[in-house]
Amino acid sequence: MNTESTENLIDPYQTGKVKADSNVSSTDYRFEKHNPSVVTTPGRNESTSTVPSDLDSVAAERERRVFGVNERFLNVLLLGVGFMFSVGALQTCGMAQTVILHSVQDDYFQGSSTMGYILLAIQNAAQAIAYFFSASLCAVIGPKLALVAGSICISLNIACYLRPFTATVYVGAVVVGLGSGVMWAVQGHFVSSNSRSRTVERNMALFWGLLQTSSILGSLFYFLMLRGSEEIEPHIRWTVISTLLGASIIGIFVFSLIRQPWFAKLPRQYTQLSECPAKPFGPKEALVRTIRLAMRRDMLLLIPHFFYIGFECTMWASVYSTSLGYTKAFGIIRQSLVGLNGVFLGLGEISASIALMLISKRFHKKNKDTLVIVGMLVHFTAFYLIYLNIPSLSSTTPNDGLSFIGPNPYLALFCTVLLGVGDAIWTNQLMSYLGCAFPYDCVSAFAVYQFWTAITNSGSFGYSTRLELPYQLLILVITAVPAAAGFCLAEWGSSRNFQNF
């Protein structure tokens, strides 16, 4: 077999299957996934036969390098840096937007103590819609263009807080929900399509670590701006939002550097050799396949896990930071604690991501269930300490109430670290599982995951306007157990399919 004939056997999307052509019968050969040196031959006495070594040389040629860096790794790096600037700016804004809006009281805008929760609920409802149709959109305009368009939506939303108006902040919540929803679904495609079985865990952890770096930088900037201030003055708000807007614009530029054609479409899923397509699938097929994927048994088992991630995301993304800002017992540091909360959250996320990267070689094939249980125990510890340390009314309104043991600002920030560590473990293991279980349907798989998470986010931000903090913590504890159990069942049921990963 020469090099030219070998190239005809490899599909253009690097899925690791043999492409059907006139020289090889699709019923005779099947290219073993993630093992380019073995071909099985059904119906013969020999179970395997070795492909000549020139196939390996072709595979090596496909590993392109840019300035000495592997192109796949460079794409993951650019994706992480882009999210660090764009989505990181959005997260920092979302973490503080409830207290920021409450501080705006003038002739043009009257913010309330829970208006930020309502806007986040609207944003996540729009995200759910975007997740459901993200695969169809990517089939029309391509994942790279969808990523850049979503980051532009983020910049437009952040700009609304420079001079808040009731109409603009509500429209901005819808726009950013649609844009960020597409971005998160496409993110799974980019990480998985630029990873191999041995690198998917590392790349997921790298991406998550880069994203959370922005949480540290943005929140540290917010802390320095608000240090020693009990109220947010207009000039401080303008400086903070302008900086976040500039960071989000940098993210748009970084996304444009990802080495993929602007209008490259999503490849089909290669379930059988006879299904190898001449061109990518269309939007209708993408929507149908997303619905079918959502009804699979392993996806149904993961629904409690999706729900829990939505609930706990609501807690660390806004409710807990708002509770710190509304606890008057913290004195003049209460507004700056909102920023420090983001810093320590990022430290927890990054620490866990680095640890996961270091142990990825051991855990990428098995033991994801063990790590999820560890993440659950870490979160249970955080929830109990928060219950003891933060007044119950602090999640909904500024108050002078006291907690069981404080409140203590050092213990509050330690709880933030635990929230970050637990979230990184839960999310990394889920994304790694989806990337391994659905390597050729990444956008649809991540769209289903983000859809259910966004639905839960929207509902939890809705009840956060009424429920006191202890009841919200109780909901998290109750939902964590079936979430971990569902993930373990899905992991155990799919263990036979992960033998090649």
C-alpha positions in Angstrom: 0.0 0.0 0.0 1.6 3.3 -1.0 1.1 6.7 0.6 -1.4 7.9 -2.0 -3.7 4.9 -1.6 -3.4 5.2 2.2 -4.6 8.8 2.1 -7.8 7.7 0.3 -8.6 5.4 3.2 -8.5 8.0 5.9 -11.5 10.1 6.3 -11.0 13.9 6.0 -12.2 14.6 9.5 -9.5 12.5 11.2 -12.1 10.2 12.9 -9.8 7.2 12.7 -12.0 5.1 10.4 -11.3 3.9 7.0 -12.9 5.7 4.1 -14.7 3.5 1.6 -13.4 3.6 -1.9 -13.1 1.4 -5.0 -10.1 -0.6 -3.7 -11.4 -1.5 -0.3 -14.7 -3.0 0.5 -16.6 -1.5 3.4 -17.8 -4.9 4.4 -14.3 -6.4 4.5 -12.3 -3.9 6.6 -12.9 -1.7 9.6 -10.3 0.8 10.7 -9.8 0.4 14.4 -10.6 3.6 16.3 -7.6 5.2 17.9 -5.3 2.4 16.8 -3.9 3.2 13.4 -1.8 0.0 13.2 -4.6 -2.6 13.3 -7.4 -3.5 10.9 -9.9 -6.2 11.7 -11.1 -8.5 8.9 -14.4 -10.1 9.7 -15.1 -13.5 8.4 -11.5 -14.6 8.1 -9.4 -16.9 10.3 -7.0 -14.0 11.0 -8.5 -11.7 13.5 -6.1 -8.8 12.7 -3.6 -7.8 10.1 -1.1 -5.0 10.3 -1.2 -2.0 8.1 2.1 -1.0 6.5 4.2 1.6 8.3 3.6 4.2 5.7 0.2 4.7 7.3 2.0 5.9 10.4 4.0 8.4 8.3 0.8 9.8 6.8 -0.7 10.2 10.3 2.5 11.9 11.4 2.2 14.3 8.5 -1.3 15.2 9.6 0.1 16.4 13.0 0.9 19.8 11.7 3.1 22.2 13.7 2.8 26.0 13.9 5.9 27.8 15.1 7.0 24.5 16.5 3.7 23.9 18.4 1.4 21.0 17.6 -1.6 22.5 15.7 -4.1 20.6 17.8 -2.6 21.8 21.0 -2.4 25.3 19.7 -6.1 25.3 18.9 -7.0 24.2 22.4 -4.7 26.9 23.8 -6.3 29.6 21.6 -9.7 28.4 22.6 -8.8 28.6 26.3 -7.3 32.0 26.0 -10.3 33.3 24.0 -12.7 32.0 26.7 -10.4 33.5 29.3 -10.9 37.0 27.9 -14.4 36.7 26.6 -16.4 34.4 28.8 -14.1 35.3 31.8 -15.2 38.9 31.4 -18.9 37.8 31.3 -18.5 35.6 34.4 -16.9 38.5 36.4 -19.7 40.8 35.3 -22.3 38.1 36.2 -20.7 37.5 39.6 -21.1 41.2 40.5 -24.0 42.3 38.4 -26.7 41.9 41.2 -24.8 44.2 43.6 -23.8 46.6 40.7 -27.4 47.0 39.5 -28.6 47.5 43.0 -26.2 50.4 43.4 -27.7 52.2 40.4 -30.4 54.5 41.6 -31.0 57.5 39.4 -33.6 59.1 37.0 -32.9 56.6 34.3 -32.6 53.3 36.2 -33.8 52.0 39.5 -32.1 48.7 40.4 -33.5 46.2 42.9 -31.7 43.8 45.3 -32.7 40.8 43.2 -32.8 42.2 39.6 -29.5 40.6 38.8 -31.0 37.1 39.5 -33.9 37.8 37.2 -31.6 38.9 34.4 -29.5 35.8 34.9 -32.6 33.6 34.8 -33.6 35.2 31.4 -30.0 34.8 30.2 -30.0 31.1 31.0 -33.4 30.5 29.4 -32.1 32.0 26.2 -29.0 29.8 26.5 -31.2 26.7 26.7 -32.8 27.7 23.4 -29.4 28.4 21.8 -28.1 25.0 23.0 -31.0 23.2 21.4 -30.3 24.7 18.0 -26.5 25.2 18.2 -25.7 22.1 16.2 -28.1 23.2 13.4 -26.5 26.7 13.4 -23.0 25.3 13.3 -24.0 23.1 10.4 -25.0 26.3 8.5 -22.2 28.8 9.3 -19.5 26.6 10.8 -18.2 26.3 14.4 -15.5 29.0 14.1 -17.9 31.7 12.9 -20.4 30.7 15.5 -17.8 31.1 18.2 -16.8 34.6 17.0 -20.5 35.6 16.7 -21.2 34.4 20.2 -18.2 36.4 21.6 -19.6 39.6 19.9 -22.9 39.0 21.8 -21.0 38.9 25.1 -19.3 42.3 24.3 -22.7 43.9 23.5 -24.2 42.7 26.8 -21.3 44.0 28.9 -21.6 47.3 27.2 -25.1 47.6 28.4 -23.8 48.1 32.0 -21.8 51.2 31.2 -25.1 53.2 31.4 -27.9 50.8 32.5 -31.4 51.2 31.1 -34.2 48.8 31.9 -34.8 47.9 28.2 -31.1 47.5 27.3 -30.2 45.2 30.2 -33.1 42.9 29.5 -32.4 42.8 25.8 -28.7 42.3 26.6 -29.6 39.3 28.8 -31.4 37.6 25.9 -28.6 38.4 23.4 -25.8 37.2 25.6 -27.8 34.0 26.4 -28.1 33.1 22.8 -24.5 34.0 22.0 -22.9 32.3 24.9 -25.1 29.2 24.5 -23.7 28.6 21.0 -20.2 29.3 22.3 -20.4 26.6 25.0 -21.8 24.0 22.7 -19.1 24.7 20.1 -16.4 24.7 22.8 -16.9 20.9 23.3 -16.5 20.3 19.6 -13.2 22.3 19.4 -11.7 20.5 22.4 -12.7 17.0 21.4 -11.8 17.4 17.7 -8.4 18.6 18.6 -7.7 15.9 21.2 -6.8 12.2 21.0 -7.8 9.6 23.5 -4.7 10.1 25.6 -4.9 13.9 25.6 -8.6 14.6 26.0 -8.4 14.8 29.8 -5.4 17.0 29.7 -6.9 19.4 27.2 -10.2 19.6 29.1 -8.2 20.5 32.2 -6.0 23.0 30.3 -9.1 24.7 28.9 -10.8 24.9 32.3 -7.7 26.2 34.0 -7.2 29.0 31.4 -10.9 30.0 31.7 -10.6 30.2 35.5 -7.4 32.3 35.3 -9.6 35.1 34.0 -11.8 34.7 37.1 -8.8 35.4 39.2 -7.6 38.4 37.2 -11.1 39.9 36.7 -12.1 39.4 40.3 -8.8 40.7 41.6 -9.3 43.9 39.6 -12.8 44.2 41.0 -11.5 43.8 44.5 -8.8 46.5 44.1 -11.4 48.9 42.6 -13.9 48.3 45.5 -11.4 47.9 48.4 -12.6 50.0 51.3 -15.9 51.0 49.6 -19.3 50.1 51.0 -21.1 51.4 47.9 -20.3 51.3 44.2 -20.0 54.8 42.8 -20.8 55.6 39.1 -17.1 56.2 38.2 -16.1 52.9 39.7 -18.8 51.1 37.8 -17.7 52.8 34.5 -14.0 51.8 35.1 -14.9 48.2 35.9 -17.3 47.6 33.1 -15.0 49.4 30.5 -12.1 47.1 31.5 -14.3 44.0 31.2 -15.6 45.2 27.8 -12.0 45.6 26.5 -11.1 42.1 27.7 -14.1 40.6 25.8 -13.1 42.4 22.6 -9.6 40.8 22.9 -11.4 37.5 23.1 -13.1 38.1 19.8 -9.6 38.6 18.2 -8.2 35.5 19.8 -11.0 33.3 18.5 -10.4 34.5 15.0 -6.9 33.1 15.2 -8.0 29.5 15.7 -6.6 27.5 12.8 -9.8 26.3 11.2 -11.5 27.7 8.0 -14.2 30.3 8.8 -16.9 28.4 7.1 -15.8 24.8 7.8 -18.9 22.7 8.5 -19.4 19.9 11.0 -18.5 16.4 9.9 -20.9 13.6 10.0 -20.8 10.9 12.6 -19.2 7.7 11.2 -21.1 4.8 12.5 -20.5 2.6 9.5 -18.2 2.7 6.6 -21.1 2.8 4.2 -22.2 6.1 5.8 -19.0 8.0 4.9 -20.4 11.3 3.4 -19.3 13.3 0.5 -20.2 16.5 2.4 -21.2 17.6 6.0 -24.7 17.2 7.3 -27.3 20.0 7.2 -29.2 21.9 9.9 -32.2 19.6 9.8 -30.2 16.5 10.3 -28.2 18.1 13.1 -31.4 19.0 15.0 -32.8 15.5 14.5 -29.6 13.9 15.7 -29.5 16.2 18.8 -33.0 15.1 19.7 -32.1 11.4 19.2 -28.9 11.8 21.2 -30.9 13.3 24.1 -33.0 10.2 24.3 -30.2 7.7 24.6 -30.0 5.7 27.8 -26.6 7.1 28.9 -27.8 10.7 28.3 -30.9 10.1 30.4 -28.8 8.7 33.2 -26.7 11.9 33.1 -29.7 14.3 33.5 -29.5 14.4 37.3 -25.8 15.3 36.8 -26.7 18.1 34.4 -29.3 19.4 36.9 -26.8 19.5 39.7 -24.2 21.3 37.7 -26.8 23.9 36.9 -27.8 24.3 40.6 -24.2 24.6 41.9 -23.2 26.9 39.1 -26.0 29.3 40.3 -24.5 29.1 43.8 -20.9 30.0 42.9 -21.6 32.2 39.9 -23.8 34.7 41.7 -25.7 33.7 44.8 -22.7 33.2 47.1 -20.9 36.3 45.9 -24.1 38.4 46.3 -24.5 36.9 49.9 -21.1 38.2 50.8 -21.8 41.7 49.4 -25.1 41.8 51.3 -23.7 40.7 54.6 -23.3 44.0 56.5 -21.5 42.3 59.4 -18.4 42.1 57.2 -18.2 45.9 57.4 -16.3 48.0 54.8 -14.8 44.9 53.2 -18.1 43.4 52.1 -18.1 44.8 48.6 -14.4 43.9 48.1 -15.2 40.4 49.3 -17.3 40.0 46.1 -14.1 40.4 44.1 -12.0 38.3 46.5 -14.6 35.6 46.2 -13.9 35.4 42.4 -10.2 35.3 43.0 -10.4 32.4 45.5 -13.0 30.6 43.3 -10.5 30.8 40.4 -7.7 29.5 42.6 -9.8 26.5 43.6 -10.8 25.8 40.0 -7.2 26.1 38.7 -5.7 24.0 41.6 -8.2 21.2 40.8 -7.6 21.5 37.1 -3.8 21.2 37.6 -4.3 18.2 39.8 -6.5 16.6 37.2 -3.9 17.2 34.5 -1.2 15.5 36.6 -3.3 12.4 37.1 -4.9 12.3 33.7 -2.8 9.4 32.5 -4.2 7.2 35.2 -7.8 8.4 35.2 -8.6 9.0 31.5 -9.7 5.3 31.1 -11.4 4.7 34.4 -12.1 6.0 37.9 -14.0 9.1 36.7 -16.8 7.9 39.1 -14.3 8.0 42.0 -13.4 11.6 41.2 -17.0 12.6 41.0 -17.7 11.2 44.5 -14.7 13.1 45.8 -16.1 16.3 44.2 -19.4 15.6 45.9 -17.8 15.3 49.3 -15.8 18.5 48.8 -19.1 20.4 48.0 -20.9 18.9 51.0 -18.2 20.3 53.2 -18.5 23.7 51.6 -22.3 23.8 51.9 -22.2 22.9 55.6 -19.6 25.6 56.4 -21.6 28.2 54.3 -24.7 27.3 56.3 -22.8 28.0 59.6 -21.0 31.1 58.4 -23.4 33.2 56.3 -26.7 34.8 57.5 -29.8 33.2 55.9 -31.2 36.4 54.5 -28.0 37.5 52.8 -28.8 35.9 49.4 -31.8 38.2 48.8 -31.3 41.5 50.6 -28.7 43.5 52.5 -29.0 42.7 56.2 -27.3 43.1 59.6 -28.0 39.5 60.7 -25.5 37.2 62.3 -24.8 33.5 61.5 -24.0 30.6 63.8 -20.3 31.2 64.0 -19.6 34.6 62.6 -19.7 35.6 59.9 -15.9 35.1 59.4 -14.4 36.5 56.1 -11.5 33.9 56.1 -13.9 31.0 56.4 -16.1 32.5 53.7 -13.2 32.6 51.3 -12.1 29.0 52.2 -15.7 27.9 51.3 -15.2 29.7 48.0 -12.1 27.6 47.3 -14.0 24.4 48.1 -16.8 25.5 45.7 -14.2 26.0 43.0 -12.4 22.7 43.6 -15.7 20.7 43.6 -17.0 22.4 40.5 -13.8 21.8 38.5 -13.9 18.1 39.4 -17.6 17.7 38.5 -17.3 19.6 35.2 -14.0 18.2 34.0 -15.1 14.6 34.5 -18.4 15.2 32.7 -16.8 17.0 29.7 -14.1 14.3 29.5 -16.8 11.6 29.5 -18.8 13.3 26.8 -15.7 13.8 24.7 -14.9 10.1 24.9 -18.4 8.7 24.6 -19.4 11.0 21.7 -16.2 11.9 19.8 -18.0 12.3 16.5 -21.2 14.1 17.8 -19.5 16.5 20.2 -21.6 19.6 19.4 -24.9 17.6 19.9 -23.7 16.0 23.1 -22.5 19.2 24.6 -25.6 21.0 23.4 -27.8 18.4 25.3 -25.6 18.8 28.4 -25.7 22.6 28.3 -29.4 22.7 27.5 -30.4 20.9 30.7 -27.9 22.9 32.7 -29.3 26.2 31.4 -32.8 25.1 32.1 -31.8 24.4 35.7 -29.8 27.6 35.9 -32.8 29.6 34.8 -35.1 28.0 37.4 -32.6 28.3 40.2 -32.0 31.9 39.6 -35.7 32.4 39.6 -36.2 30.8 43.0 -33.1 32.6 44.3 -35.1 35.8 44.4 -37.4 34.3 47.1 -35.6 31.4 48.9 -33.3 32.0 51.7 -29.7 30.7 51.6 -30.2 27.5 53.8 -33.0 26.2 51.6 -30.9 26.7 48.5 -28.1 24.8 50.1 -30.5 22.0 51.0 -31.6 21.7 47.3 -27.9 21.3 46.4 -27.4 18.5 48.9 -30.5 16.6 47.8 -29.7 16.8 44.1 -26.0 15.9 44.4 -26.6 12.3 45.4 -28.7 11.2 42.4 -26.3 13.3 40.2 -23.3 11.3 41.3 -25.2 8.0 41.1 -26.4 8.7 37.6 -22.9 9.5 36.5 -21.5 6.4 38.0 -24.1 4.2 36.3 -23.4 5.9 32.9 -19.6 5.4 33.5 -19.9 1.8 34.4 -22.3 1.0 31.6 -20.0 2.6 29.0 -16.8 1.1 30.4 -16.6 -1.5 27.7 -16.8 1.2 25.1 -13.9 3.0 26.7 -11.4 0.2 26.2 -9.8 2.1 23.3 -9.6 5.4 25.1 
